[in-house]
Amino acid sequence: MYPVILLLAVPAATIAPPQAPPPACHAAQLRLSADGRDGDFNGMSHSGTELSIRNVGADCTLAKLPAVALLDTRGRILPAVRQSPVGMHPGPVMIPVRLAAGQHATMDLRWTSGPVYPANRKVITATVAVRIGQALVRSPLKAVLFGPAGKPVTYQQTPLQIADM
């Protein structure tokens, strides 16, 4: 017996060419909201929030780790910076997130919420903002962050992930 080899021919017209990614998102097409998830982030001297970015426009792309700013009641940017996770490298974070029309993506922010340092610095937020191009998309966020005196306070930020619809 001889082995039978079956070859299938696929017409070239049925193979779709790779699609170009959609353009970068614009601030005007995005809505930002913060949700503490009923205290799920709260623990011993720690707190946080989930940020959700909803696309109300056409398909677009966002940076997987967008720049976040915390603002006071007068709209001034507070001395708070993202803490780089230990061992993190830029690989998957550099790939943009594709956000379809009507879809949203989430990321978590976590911070120290109690005076746990020998000398403390305290900042009080009124607003959280995400930089999209040259603009900021904002949402109310009432939070208290602590860090060591003489340094900016820090927060941890997870990369954006597409949320289930």
HUMO-V562940 format. One line per field, one symbol per residue. psi: psi as a letter, one per 40 degrees, with the letter a starting at -180 (. if undefined). A space follows every 10 residues. Layout:
BEGIN
psi: ???
END
This chain:
BEGIN
psi: iiihhhhhhh iddehhihii iiiiiiddei hhihheffed ehahfiaaih hhhhheaiii iiidgihiih iadeeihigh ihhhihehie cddehihhhi heiiiiiihi iheigeidhi hhihidiiih hhbeihhiii hhihiiiiie iiiiiihiii hhii.
END
